[in-house]
Amino acid sequence: MRAQVGIVRAGPAGLMLSHLLHLAGISSIIVEDRSRAYCEARVRAGLMEHWVAQMLIATGVGERLKREAMVHDGIHIAFGGEARPIDFNRLIGKHVYIYDQKEVVTDLIARRLADGGEIFFDAEGTSVHDFDGASPKIRFRHQGHAQEIECDFIGGCDGFHGICRPSIPAGVLNGYDRIYPFGWLGILSESPPPDKELIYCFHERGFALFSMRAPMVSRLYLQCAPDEDAEKWSDAQIWDELETRLGGVRPLKRGTILQKGVTPMRSHVIEPMQHGRLFLAGDAAHIVPPTGAKGMNLAMADVRVLSRALEAHYKSGREDFLTGYSGTCLSRVWKGQRFSWWMTQMLHRHSSEMDFDTKRQIAEIDYVTGSEAAMTSLAENYAGLPMD
């Protein structure tokens, strides 16, 4: 098989890259080791920055998003018995959108297949080769047969545990990590969220986040130990703790818990995000703590930069955008890391004592939720920094 670009994995990054390349007249083939049903059902991130939603709409894959997404004007930060609003629409004229990542994947898969795109689901033993030269290859097995894709470039969109990043020779990449001393116990429940906007809670017992996936489906989180056993929490204990940390700022309606699990918190960045003709995008290159809601949004930024660089290469012979891919993306990635770290350190309890740092945190939250300038800065970062 032959394509101009071979793409590893059919997540939001890989699918969006393939879609953008198709619009530019550039051929691509996607290789995915999971089934189509798995990709379309996996619950992940749900918050979309303003520009990402507009990109999906502008490129023809936003019709269902326009009908079904929950459009949010801002967020609330709760502490000391009150929930203070930060109104993005008033401050910067932008919104954020709640639209589950699995719905983005479903929409993109349908569009790529309708446009004649090739996606090999249930691929086995995927590997990448010869990306140091002019003719990279992706090899895999599909339905019992060995397959090979010859291409000009490879998009490594295969996540933190994928095969692309480890295929780059030792000594080429630098990794930067921060491991946080807590995790999130998260649940998905059949219950209405306590507010139409997200509520971030700073409480003496720990952080809590009240989010949603649909009008009657809530996504709720509790700060916990990174090695917490979710199964040791009964449903009643989870609801009691959520109600306690919400602090009475809104009534909380309980419902059936559909999923629960613990997510450790970490930051990770790989530099550079490219080697030869292999380009890493999304979680393959960087991980952020979910406090700032940047994961999928940074991945979408990566593939937008990469698609434009590839378009310049094929249409005008320009190589500077491809050469500068890593630097361009990392400038945004590190700003996303900074914001995610800032939100995380501000809102999580680092001590059970009312010590100096806890007093400082309370003062910081009070300032951020009371200063027009500070709220504007938060809104700019949360709703998405400009892409151009």
Secondary structure, DSSP 4 states (H G I P E B T S, - for coil): -B-SEEEE--SHHHHHHHHHHHHTT--EEEE-SS-HHHHHH-----EE-HHHHHHHHHTT--HHHHHH-EEESEEEEEETTEEEEEEHHHHHS--EEE--HHHHHHHHHHHHHHTT-EEETT-EEEEEE-TTSSS-EEEEEETTEEEEEE-SEEEE---TTSSHHHHSPTTS-EEEEEEEEEEEEEEEEES--SSSSEEEE--TT--EEEEEEETTEEEEEEEE-TT--GGGS-HHHHHHHHHHHHTTSS-----EEEEEEEEEEEEEEEE-SEETTEEE-GGGTEE--GGG--HHHHHHHHHHHHHHHHHHHHHH---HHHHTHHHHHHHHHHHHHHHHHHHHHHHS-S-SS--HHHHHHHHHHHHHTT-HHHHHHHHHHHH-----
